[in-house]
């Protein structure tokens, strides 16, 4: 199950993009939840009436009251999407695939949380605003977040040029090419083995997010048929080389949950972990036994490299390690 961290400057539209992906991919109760959020936004009031739909989309991942009041993401939000991979030539729907994405904050002060999000991801989605002056004024933030991702070992990037529907952009080909050139030039100067894809889209209309809408085909005839979803599904993450390595899990957080006991969350960096397996938690050197494993609230018996897991253990106790276990290994 590939995982992607969503990076970008404040106001780039990261949460709105994540909300649009969740809505268009469907899911039980998502449409009803969006309608509920739209009613709540109306009660709060908004100066920009046409942006009420975007606020409701952003609220799917911005769950804290403070986040919704400020209009900015503060904490990392993990969401799993189940999507169908359709072959456009044969018009056949293949088996559904799961994609995990992590909506990260855009504030410079939240760089620690961005580090945490990048450590959980296989690749990065760089969200960049196409509106004039918005991208130019946020170049420093873009370079900082891209550098954090590359320092975390990420070499696969999907570049999203958002807000193409804005009146100051109007699906301009020249604006898309100018922004793409600057972003690609910076990334290629830092990484030799770089894999990038560039997708222009609009979270407000949904153009090129999950599928190419008639609006995107009419307004952007200069662009191909690749959408953000197809770019994610065809990304080569090269994770299979880690399956034969010894088990190593980067610990993200540690919780003590009623009826479950000590629960460790994190990402399987290499190897695989099984229920009933004996593990050693470093650096304290605590020995424990795996009681159960969950991936996105679904119990499994085995988790392999690249999976984001929650592991319930017995026989071990980690004191005062909540939010402090980023560098520990199992």
N, C-alpha and C positions, 0 to 999 in steps of 0.2 A: 504494500500500500504506500504509494509515494506521498510525501508531505512537502508542502510549499509554504514559505513564509512570505507574507504580503508586506512589502516595504514601500515607503514613500514619505514625502514631506507633509506637513500639516496642511490639510485642505486639498490634498491630491485626489481624494475620493476612494480611499482604501476600504473603509467600512461600507460605503455605498456599493462598491463593486462586489464585496463579499456578500452583501445582502441580495444583490441582483442575481448572483450565482445560486444562492440558496433558493430564491423564489422561482427562478426559471427551471431549476432542476426538479422542483416539486418536493413533495414530502407531506406527511400527514399533519394537517392543521396549519401549514405555513401561510396559506392565503388568508385564512381566518385571523391568524396572528397579525399579518400585515394590515388587514382592515382595522383591527383593534388599535394598532399603533397609529394609524392615520387619524382615527377619531381622537386619540389622545393628543396628537400634534395640533389638531384643530382647537382643542380646548386650551392648549398652552398658548397658541397664537404664533404666527410667523410673519415676518415682514415680506418674505418672498413666497407667495402662494404657490407658484409653480414648483417650488422645491420641497413641498410637503411630502411628496412621494419619496424623495431621496432621504428625508429624515427618518421615515418609517423603515426604509431599507437598512439604514445605518443602525437602527435600534436592534436589529436582529443579532448583531455582534457587540454593540455597545450596550451592555446590560446594567451598568451601574448608573445610579441617578446622577452622580456628578458628571459622568461621561456624557449623558444625554443633555444635561444643563449647559455644559461647556461646548458640546459639539465636537469633542476630541476624544480619541481612544486613549485610555490610561493603562489598561492591563492587556496582556495577551489573551486572545480568545481562540480556542481550538474548535474547529467544526469539521465534520466528516460528511462528504457528499457521495452519494451513490448515483453514478451517471451511466447511461447506456452509450456504448461506442458504436455508432452507425456507420457502415461502409457506404459512402455516397455513390460509388460506382455500382455495387451489387444491390444497394438499397435493402440491406439486411442488417438487423440489429444484433450485434454480438452480445456476449454475456456482460452484465453490468460490472463496472469497475468502481472502486472506491478511491477517492482522493481526499487527502487531509490538507487543510490550509489553516494557517495561523495568522490572524489579524493582529498586527503589532502596532504600537503607538507611533506617532509621527513627531513627537516633541523631542528636542535634543536632550532634555533632562531625563528622558526615559531610555537612554542608550543601554542601560543595564538590562532592561526588559527586552530590548531588541537583540542583545547578545543571547539572552535566554531563548528567544524565539528562533534565532538562526541556528542554535545548537540542536534544535529539534527537527530541522528541515533538511531535505535532500536538495532542494532548488529554491530559487527566489523569484517572486513576481514583483518587478519594480514598477510601481504606479506613478506616472508622471503626467502632470496637467499640461494640456496643449494651449491653454489660454496665454496670450502674450503677457509677459512680465511675471506671471506666476511661476513658471519654470525657471526663468532667469534669476529671480529673486531667491529661489530655493536651491541653487546649484550646490551650495556648501552642504546643505542637509543631504542632498542626493549622493554626493561623493562620500560623505561620512557613512551613510547607511550601506552603500555599496561596498565600501571598504570593510565594514564590520562583517558583511556576508562573506566576502572573499577570505577574510582572516579566519572565519569559521569553517573554511574548506569548501564553500559553495562555488562551483564553476559553471553551473547551468542557470541561465537567467531568461525569463520571459518578460520582455519590456512591454508595458501597457501604456499607450498614449491615450489618456482619458479626456473626457469633456470635449470630444470632437463635435458635438452638437451645439456648442456654445456659439452665440451670434458673432463673437469676435474671431471664431475659428472657421465655422461653417464648412466643416469637412475638408479643409484646405490640404491639398497634396503637398504644397511647398512647406507649410508649417510642420506637417508630419515628417517630412524628410529632414528638415533642419534640426528638429529635436532628436530624431533617431540618430543622426550623424554625430551629434555632441555626446550622446549617451554611449553609443558604440565605440567612439574614439577613446573615451575615458576607460571603459571596461577592457578593451583590447590592449591598452597601454599598461594595465596592471596584471593581466592574465594571459599566458601563452595559449593554454588549452582552454579556449572559451567557447561556449555554446550559447547562442542568443537567438531569440525570435522576437519580432516586433509586431504588435497587434494594435491597430487603432480601434477605439470603441467608445461607446457612450453608455454609462451605467443608468442614465435617466431614461433612455429609450430602450435599452437592452440590445442595441445594435452590436453585433460581433462578439457578444459575451458568450452565450451558449450556442446560438445559431445566427447565421447571417440573415437579417431581416430585409424586407423589400426596401426600407428606408436606406439601409447601408449600401445596398446594391445600386440604388439610384443616385445617392449622394457621393458614394466613393467607388465609381466604376474603375478607377485607377488601381484599386486594391484587389487582391485575390479573394478566395473563399475561405481562408483559414480564420477560424475564430479562436477566442481564448481557450475554450474547452478543447478544441482539436490540437492546439499548440501544447497544452498540458498532457494530453493523452499520447502524443507522439514524442515527448521529450525522452531522451536517452540518459537515464540517471546512473547507470553502471553500478548498481548496488550488489550484483551477484558475486563479486569478487570477495565480499566480506562474509559470506555465509560459511566458508570453511575455516574461518579464523576462530580463535578462542572467544568465549563470551565476554562482552564488555558492554555495560549499560551506563550511560551518563545520567546520573540522578538529577531530576529537575526539582521535585518537591517530595516531602515526607509528611504523611498525615497519620493520625491515630483516629480510626473510624470505629464507631460502635458496631459490634457484631463481626467486624472484619479484622480488627486489630491494627497492626502496623501496615500501612500501605505506602509503597514507593512508586512514584510516577517518574517517567523518563523515556528515553529513546534507546532502543537496542542498536548500539553502534556496530557490533560484529557478532558473529555466531548466532546461536539460538538458545532459547530458554524454555524449559518444560516444567509442567506441574510436578511437584515432588522432588525437584532437583535441589541439591545442596549448593549454596552460594556463599561467597565471602564478601562482605562490605568493607571497602577500603576508603580512607586510610585507617579507621579504627581497628580493622581486622575482625569484625564481628561475623560469626558463622550463623547462618539461618537456613531455613527450608522454605521453598516456594509452596504456598498453600493454594493459591489460585492466581490466574492471569486474566486480565480484561483488556480488550482493545475497543475503545469507544463504547464502553458499558456492555460489551458482549463478551461472555466468558469463552475462552479458548484454552486448549491444552498446550499449544506451542506458539511461540512468537519468534520471528526471525528478524534479521538485521533490517533496519529501516522502520520498524513498527514503533508507534507510540503506545506505551503500555502502562497499566497500573498493576502492581504486583503486591499481593497480600502475603506476608511472611510470618513465620512462627519460629520461635527460638532465638530471636534477635530483637534488640531494642536500641533505637537511636535517639538519644536525648537532645532536645533543643536543636534539631536540625531542619525544622521547617523553614523553607525559603533559603537555606544555606548550603544545600547539597549539590551545587552545580558541578563540582569537579570530582565527586565521588564515583567510584567504579564498583561494579559487582563482578 
